[in-house]
Amino acid sequence: NYPEALGPIRSARISDLSILGEYGRVGYLYSGAQSKMRPVIAEANLVNLSAERNPPSIYFNDLARRSPYSMMVKPNLLLEKAADVELAKKPGWQHGPRTKGAKKIISAEIDWPNARYEAYWSAIERKFLLKHNGRENMASSGVQLGSPMMVIQMVKISPSEYGDKFGGVTPKSEVIGSGHGYLLRNQRVVKARWNRASISEPTTWSLDDGSPAYFAPGQIWFFLTDTEPKFTYLPKPAKS
């Protein structure tokens, strides 16, 4: 079951193509793209399901939201246009038990130049809940956003060749290659290594000894950043 409306839908970013490439010929939703980038999107192994190719009956601006966070999509109607979309390829990570030695945390702070997220563990909801720039990150339904498992993937972020008429430059996240990251699950964090050989290959995750870094089943949220996160660890109980 899909919600009646989903969003916000943002503009195309060059990093999107690299991120989605490992999942096969999937649908690509975006609000608009720079003219310079449109030929690159056309050559990618993706199905263009953007607002540039679909009517206002499918993509619409929510008047209760301010731009650029106002565009929404009606997923049930869009799926009728998705005949060319293939089933997503299996991701590179493996599911399994939590890594022994993972450390208990209270929260994790993830930073970018213009935004800050805090993920903190809720014992009541049994998941990490999110704050955005110091405020609780809420869905339109009134539920605070969060997930039982989150992944902070450390990547190189640099200016791309794509900019706008106002002088803004779109950053590019390098998700092909190798690096490290952090897996957050069950109130704990463990450092892991990621590796991806090419745009069509899956990203695998491993521990320092080469064994798999297991993911929890279910919903997983990823954060791509080049700034090391700040963890607040749960103090060890005092010895009696």
C-alpha positions in Angstrom: 0.0 0.0 0.0 1.3 3.4 -1.0 0.3 6.8 0.6 -1.9 9.1 -1.4 0.9 11.6 -1.8 4.7 11.1 -1.4 7.4 13.7 -1.2 8.9 16.2 -1.3 10.3 15.4 -4.7 13.5 17.3 -5.4 15.5 18.2 -8.5 17.8 15.8 -10.2 21.4 15.5 -8.8 24.3 13.9 -10.6 25.0 11.7 -7.6 21.5 10.1 -8.0 22.6 8.3 -11.1 25.6 6.6 -9.3 23.5 5.8 -6.3 20.7 4.2 -8.3 23.0 2.4 -10.8 23.6 -0.7 -8.6 19.8 -1.5 -8.4 19.3 -2.0 -12.2 16.7 -0.3 -14.4 14.6 1.3 -11.7 12.3 4.4 -11.9 13.8 7.8 -11.3 11.6 10.5 -9.8 12.6 14.1 -9.7 11.0 17.5 -10.1 13.3 19.0 -12.8 16.8 18.9 -14.2 19.3 21.3 -15.6 19.4 21.2 -19.4 23.0 20.2 -19.3 22.2 17.1 -17.2 19.2 15.8 -19.3 21.3 14.0 -21.9 23.2 12.3 -19.0 19.9 11.1 -17.5 18.8 9.9 -20.9 21.9 7.7 -21.2 21.6 6.2 -17.7 20.1 2.8 -17.1 17.0 4.3 -15.5 13.3 4.9 -16.4 12.6 8.6 -16.4 9.4 9.0 -14.3 10.0 12.7 -13.5 7.7 15.7 -13.3 9.2 16.8 -16.7 7.4 13.8 -18.3 4.2 13.6 -16.3 1.2 15.8 -15.9 0.0 17.9 -12.9 -2.5 15.2 -12.1 0.4 13.0 -11.0 3.0 15.6 -9.8 1.6 18.7 -7.9 2.7 21.5 -5.6 1.4 21.2 -2.0 0.3 24.8 -1.1 1.0 24.1 2.6 4.7 23.6 1.8 7.3 26.2 0.6 9.5 25.7 -2.4 11.7 23.8 -3.0 10.0 21.3 -0.7 6.5 21.7 -2.1 6.4 19.2 -5.0 4.6 15.9 -4.3 3.7 12.8 -6.3 0.7 10.5 -6.3 2.5 7.1 -6.4 -0.5 5.0 -7.4 -1.0 7.1 -10.5 2.7 7.2 -11.3 3.0 3.4 -11.1 0.6 3.2 -14.1 3.3 4.8 -16.1 6.1 2.5 -14.9 5.7 -0.5 -17.2 9.4 -0.3 -18.2 10.7 -0.4 -14.7 12.4 -3.7 -13.7 12.5 -5.3 -10.3 15.4 -3.8 -8.3 18.5 -5.9 -8.1 19.4 -7.5 -4.7 21.5 -5.0 -2.7 25.1 -5.9 -1.7 24.6 -6.0 2.0 23.7 -9.2 4.0 21.2 -9.6 6.8 22.3 -11.3 10.0 22.9 -10.9 13.8 24.3 -7.7 15.2 28.1 -7.5 15.3 29.6 -8.5 18.7 31.4 -5.6 20.2 29.2 -2.9 18.8 29.0 0.0 21.3 25.9 1.4 22.9 25.1 5.0 22.0 22.6 7.6 23.0 22.8 9.6 19.7 24.7 10.3 16.5 25.1 13.7 14.9 25.5 13.9 11.1 26.7 17.2 9.6 26.8 18.9 6.3 27.6 22.6 5.5 23.9 23.6 5.5 22.2 20.9 7.6 22.6 18.9 10.7 20.7 15.7 11.7 20.7 14.0 15.0 19.6 10.3 15.3 18.8 9.3 18.9 17.6 6.0 20.2 14.0 5.6 21.5 13.6 2.7 23.9 9.9 3.1 23.6 9.7 3.0 19.8 12.7 0.7 19.4 14.3 2.8 16.7 16.4 5.8 16.0 14.4 9.0 15.8 15.5 12.1 13.8 16.0 15.7 14.6 16.8 18.2 11.7 18.7 21.3 12.6 17.7 20.8 16.3 14.0 20.3 15.6 12.1 17.0 15.7 11.9 15.7 12.1 8.1 15.1 11.6 6.1 13.5 8.8 2.9 15.3 7.7 1.0 12.6 9.6 2.5 13.9 12.8 4.7 10.9 13.3 8.4 11.6 14.1 10.6 10.2 11.3 13.0 7.4 12.2 14.2 3.9 11.5 15.4 0.8 13.4 18.7 0.9 11.4 20.7 3.7 9.9 23.9 3.7 7.9 26.3 6.6 7.9 28.5 6.2 4.7 31.6 8.3 4.5 32.2 9.5 1.0 34.2 12.1 -0.9 31.9 15.1 -1.7 33.2 17.7 -4.2 31.7 20.3 -6.6 30.3 18.9 -9.8 30.3 20.5 -13.2 26.6 21.2 -12.8 25.5 24.6 -11.4 22.5 26.9 -11.6 22.0 30.5 -12.9 22.4 31.9 -9.5 26.0 30.5 -9.2 25.1 27.6 -7.0 27.1 24.4 -7.6 25.6 20.9 -7.2 27.9 18.7 -5.1 28.8 15.1 -6.2 29.1 12.2 -3.8 31.6 9.5 -4.8 29.8 6.2 -4.0 32.0 4.0 -6.3 35.2 2.8 -4.8 35.8 2.0 -1.1 35.7 3.6 2.3 34.3 3.3 5.8 31.1 4.0 7.5 29.0 3.3 10.6 26.1 0.9 11.1 23.5 1.9 13.7 21.1 -0.8 14.9 19.6 -1.8 18.2 21.0 1.3 20.0 24.5 0.3 19.0 27.1 1.4 16.4 29.9 -0.5 14.7 32.5 0.8 12.2 32.5 -1.1 8.9 34.1 -0.9 5.4 32.2 -0.4 2.1 33.3 -1.4 -1.3 31.7 -1.0 -4.8 33.7 -1.8 -7.9 31.5 -0.1 -10.6 28.2 1.7 -11.2 26.4 -1.5 -11.9 27.9 -3.5 -9.0 26.4 -3.6 -5.5 27.9 -2.0 -2.5 29.2 -4.6 0.0 29.9 -4.0 3.7 32.5 -5.8 5.8 34.2 -5.7 9.1 38.0 -5.1 9.6 38.6 -8.9 9.5 36.8 -9.2 6.2 33.7 -10.9 7.6 30.3 -9.5 6.6 29.0 -6.5 8.5 25.4 -7.6 8.9 22.4 -5.4 8.4 19.1 -5.7 10.3 16.1 -6.7 8.2 13.5 -4.1 7.4 13.8 -0.3 6.7 17.3 1.1 6.4 18.2 4.8 6.1 21.5 6.0 4.5 23.3 9.2 5.2 26.2 10.2 2.8 28.6 12.6 4.3 32.3 13.6 4.3 32.3 14.8 7.9 32.9 12.3 10.6 29.7 11.8 12.8 29.8 12.7 16.5 28.6 9.8 18.7 27.3 10.2 22.3 28.0 6.9 24.0 26.0 5.3 26.8 28.1 5.4 29.9 29.2 2.1 31.3 27.5 1.2 34.6 29.6 2.0 37.7 31.1 -0.9 39.4 29.6 -1.6 42.8 
